[in-house]
Amino acid sequence: MKSSQLLFLAIIHFVILSSGCGKIKNEVTNAVGRHYIGSHRYVHTLFKSDKIENNPQNIKLFQYGKQLEEFEYTYKNSILKEKTFFHKNKITGVLVIKDGLIVKEKYLEGNKIDSRWFSFSVSKSIIGILIGMAIEDGYIKSVDDQVTKYIPELNNSAYQGVTIKDLLEMSSGIKWEETKETNRVINIIESDQTGGIIKFLKTLTKEEPPGKSFSYNTGNSFLLGKIISKSSGKTLAQYMSEKLWKPLGMERSAYVLKESDSGDEIGGAGFAMTLRDYGRFGNYVLQELKKDPIKTYIRQSTTPDPSRPYLNYGEVYPWSPLGYGFQWWLFPQQSNQKPEHNGAILAQGLFGQFIYINPKYNIVIVVWSAWPEINSPNRYLWAYDYLGQMVKHIANHPVEK
């Protein structure tokens, strides 16, 4: 494997083609012109991973509502069909849940009900929820705790003085270039180095004091996952199984990548699960958002920190209307421009992975993609528009059982 390659999917693709993995190899070979689509399905089988166990005796099956028909909508002064959005953006799976009922379930590009799809940074939002659970369980005292309280290996590093809240809000002040540094993490995974990621993070330098600006950093999310493991005395897979997979009645087991057989799990971008189980997680968060009163941690997770204005709506990136919470992307609470998104939150990852949660309309939408680009502001904006158009379409077509 060529460790100099920057694109994770290119690396995965290379592994598959050189592995002689029979059916997998053939599928991915046929997918070359389709942007490594097969690779997304098999990441967890090609790298070391831990299994997140479900409870086969406690599977909570979805009920179905009347299925939504394909719809047309206007985007950039053009009338588009829904299938055009799917085709142009290499959509590989869509699940829409309204009032707890599945009203659209679509598998594309060879995906099936039991296919597991790689999360990329959607996993960050899952880690954010698990941090809140660890606080409730008493494993973590507060988001204001310093990282080094739980990971003493980082004493005398640039992470000295950084809090859990700083990690959650991507405000650690650590000097980090996402593509470059993530590639170094991939190199560690390739070389099967136990403890290698922590050793690498110890070498990083401080760019500014924590809490001064937003800087997207998968290393931050990796450390959140390690804090969960260190504080609970359980692997991330074990804790996730105990707190989410078994009680929520997940349909199938999931997987989380790890750096080696005995090494750390990759919580920042390393989960693989089925479409419906992404939906079950989204539906769980939706119910938490609708509680009255809402839990303090959930409210903090889904509202920009008023003491850090750079996290506010439209301030994180110049091209994006979103704000940022505790590992969640946030649509404005009150917006006349896109009122259908008011109060919605979003987990999103590279190549077009999304869990969209809209409490106002009681909707969860999961989208899998295999974008030809690793990261594309234009495609993100198109996806946000599609999600909003789906919400309006459902609002105009009441759900029936």
N, C-alpha and C positions, 0 to 999 in steps of 0.2 A: 504494500500500500504506500502511496506517495504522501508523506506527511506534510509536504509543502502545499498541498491543495487547500484552498480556502473555503470552498463550498462544501458544507456538510453532506448534502445530498450527492454531490459528485464523488465524495469519498465513499459513501455508502454504496453507490452504484459500482464503483471500482471493486469494492470488497466482494459484492455479489458476483460480478462477472469473473473474478479470479478465484472464486471459491468452489466452482463446480457444483453448485447447489441444485442440480437437476431442474425441477419444475420452477423453482424461484429464478434460477439463472435464465431459463427460457423466457419467463414472463418479463423480466427486466430487460432482456435483450430486445424483446419486441416493443418495449416501452421507450427505447432511446429517443425516438422522435416525439415522445409524449412527456418529455421532461422528467424522466426517472420516476414515473408514477408508481411503478411497482416497488421502488425503494422505500417509500413511505410506509408500506405495509409490513416490511420485514426487518426494520431497524432492530427491534427487540430480540430477534433471533440471531443477529450477526454480531452483536456486542454482548458483553456480560450484562445480565439483568437479573433483578429480583422479581418474583411473582407476587402480585397483590391479590390475595385470595378472596374470592367471594364465598357466599354460603349457598350451595346449590339447593338446600332445603328452604331457603328464604328469598327466592327470586320474586320480586314484585313486578309483575308484568304490566305493561301499559295497556290501557284501553284505547280504542280508536274512535275518533270522531269522523264525521263526513270528510272525505279527502278533498283538499283544495285543488281546484283546476289550475292549469297554467294560466298566468295572467300577463297582460301587456302593461307597460308603464312608460312614462316619458323620462328620458335621461339625456341631459345636454342637448335638448331640443330635438331629440330623435325618439320615435316610438319603438320600443324594444320588447321582444318577447322574453319571457323568463328563460327559455332554453338558450337564447342568445347570450345571456349573462353566464349560463353554465358553460357553454362552448368556449367563449372568449377567455374565460378565467380558469379553464381546466378544473371545473368543480367535480369532485369525486364522491360527494355524499352530502345530503341535506336532510335535516330532521327538524320539524316544526311541532312544538307542543303548545297547545292553547287550553287553558283551564284543566291541565293535567292529561289532556287527550292528544294523541298523535294525530295531526291533521295533514301532515305531509312527511313521507319517508322515501327517500330516493337514493339508490346506490348506483354509482357510475364508474366507468373505467375499470371494471373487473372487481370492484368491491362488493361484499356480500354482508349479510346480517352478522356473521361472526368475524368479519375482518377487523383487525386492530390497526388503527391509524396513528402515526407518530404526532405527538402534541406540539412539538417545538415549544414556544413560550406560553402557550395556553396553560402549561403546567405551573407557571409562576402564580397564576390566580388560585390554583388548587393549593399550592404551598401557603399562600396568604391565608386561606381559610383554615388550614391545619395549624398555623401559628396561633390563631384565635382559640382553637380547640385545646391546644397545649397550655394556653393560659388558663382556660376554664378548668382543666384537669390539675392545675397547680404545678405543672412541670416548669413553666416559665412564669416569673413573677409579673413582669410588665414589659411593654414594648420599649420602655425607657431604660431597660437593662442594657449594659454594655455587652457587645458581642464577646469580648474576652472572658466574661463571666462563665460562658458556656463552652467556649473554645479557647482555652488558655494557651494553646499552641500559637495563637496570634498575638500574644503579648509581645511588646516591643516591635510590632510591625505597624504598617500604615493604618491598620484597623484599630489600633489603640484609640479609645475615645469614641468610636463609632457605636451607635446604639442599634437595637433591633428595628426601631422605627426608621432610622436612617436607611437600613437595608430595604425595608418594606417600601419606602417612598423613593427608592433609587437616588438617594441623596447622601451617599457615603463619603463623597469627596475624593474617592480613590481614582487615580489616573487609569483610564481604561478605554481602549478602542475596541468596540464590540466584535467586529469581524476578526481582527488580528488576535485578540486575547482568547476568543472562543476557539479559534483554530489551534491555539496552544493547548487548550483543554482537550481538544480532540486528539492531539498528538499524545497526550498523557494516557487517554483511554486506549489508543492504539497500542501503546507500549506496555499496558497492563501494570501500571505503577500504583501499588497500594500507598495511599497517603500522598500521591503525587500532586493532586489538585491543591490541597492545603499548602504543600511546600511551594507551589507556584504562587499562590495568593500571598504568601509571606514575603515574596520578592517585590510586590507591587509598591508603588510610591504614592504619596498623598499629593493630589493636585490642588486641593483647597480644603478648608475646614468642613466637616460634615454639616448638612443642613443649609447649604448656600445655593445649590442649583441642582437641576435634574440631570442625571447622566445614566443612561440605560446600561445596565451592567449585570450580565448573567451570573457573574461571580457572587454578587449580592444574594441572588436567589439560591444558589448552591449553598451558601452559608446558612440561609434560613432553614433549608432542609437538614443540614448537619446539626443545627441547634435543636431541632425537633428530635433527632435521633439521640444526641448527647443528653438532652434533658430528660427524655422519657426512658432511656435505656433500651429502646426498641429500634429496629431498623425502620427506615421510612416506609418500606413496604408493609411491615407489620402494623405500624401505627395507622397507616392509610386503610388497611384492611379492617382494623378494629373500629375506626371512627367513621369511615365512609362506606367501604365496599360491602361489608356484611350488614350493617344496620339499614342501608339504603336499598338493599335487595338487588344489587347489581347483577346483571344477567350473566356476565362472564368475568373471569379473572382478568387483571390488567398487568402491566409490567413497567418497571422503572429501570433505566440503564444505570450501570455502576462502573467505576473506574477499573475494578479488578474483582476477582472472586471474593476477596476479603476486604475490599476497599469501599469507599464512600459511594452512595447513590447520587445520581445527577438530578436533583430536584428542580433545577432551574430550567430544564428543557428536555426532560427525558422520559415522559410517560407514553405508553401505547395502550389504547383501549378501544372498545367498540363505539359505534355511533350512538346507540341507545344509552350506553353508560355515560358518555359525555352528557347526553340529555338528562339523565337521572341526576348527575351532579348539578347541572344547571337548574333543574327543578327544585333541588334541595336549597340552593342559594336563593332562588326566587321566594320560597316559603319563608326563609329567614328574613328577607327584605320586607315581607308583608306583615311581620309580627308587630304588635303594638302593646308595649313599647318595643322598639327594635333594640337588640343588644348593642351595647356601647361599641364593642369591637367591630361589629358589622357596619354600624353607622360610620365609624372612622375609616373603615376599609373602602367605603363607597361614596365618600365625600372628600373633595380636595381639602387638605390641611390649610385652614385660614392663616396660620402663622407662616406658611411657605407659599407665597403668591405665585411662584413659578410653576406650581402644580395645578393652577386653576385652569378652567376650561379655555382652550385656545392658546394657552401659554407654553405648553410643553414642547410642541413642534410648530413651526410657522405655518405648515400646510394643514394641520389637523385641528378640528374643533374640540377635541377631547381633552379632559383633565386626567389626573392620575391620583389613585388612592393607595391602598395597601396591596400592591401587585395587581390592581384592577384598572382598566381604562374606563373613563366615566364620561357619559354624554351630559350636556348641560341640563340642570334641573328645570329651568324655565327658558325656553327658546321659542321665539316666534318663527324662526327660519325653518326648523325641523321639529315641530311640536310632537310628532309621533315618537321621537326619541327621548322626550323629557323624562329624566330620572333613570334611564336605562344604563346598564353597565356591560362591560365587554371584556372577555378574555381573548387575546389574539396572539397568533404566532406566525413565524415566517412561512412563506409559500401559501399564505391565505387560510389559516386555521382560526375558527371563531366559535366562541360560545357567547351568544347575545341574550341578555336577560332584561325583560321589560316588565317591571312590577305594575305599571299603570294599566297595561292591557293583559297582564297575566300570561305572558308569552315567553317561551324559550326557543331559540333557534340555534342549531349547530350547523356549521358549514365546514366541510373539508375541501381543500384545494391542493393542486399541484402547479402553482403559478410557474411560468417559465422564468420569472425573476425571483431571486431569493427575498427581495424586499422592494415594494413599489408603492410610493405614496398615492399614485393615481389609482392603483387597484384597491388600496385600502379605502379610498374615498368612494369608489364605485361599489365596494362591498357594503359600506355604511348606507349608501343610498338604497341598495337592494334590500337590506334589512328593514329600513324604514318603509319601503314600498310594500314589503310583505306584511308589516304591521297594519298599514292602511288597508291592504287587501282583505286581511282578516277582519278588521273593524267593519268593513262594508259587507262581509259575508259571515254572519253569525254562525258559530260552530254548532253542529247537531251531532248527536250520538248516532 
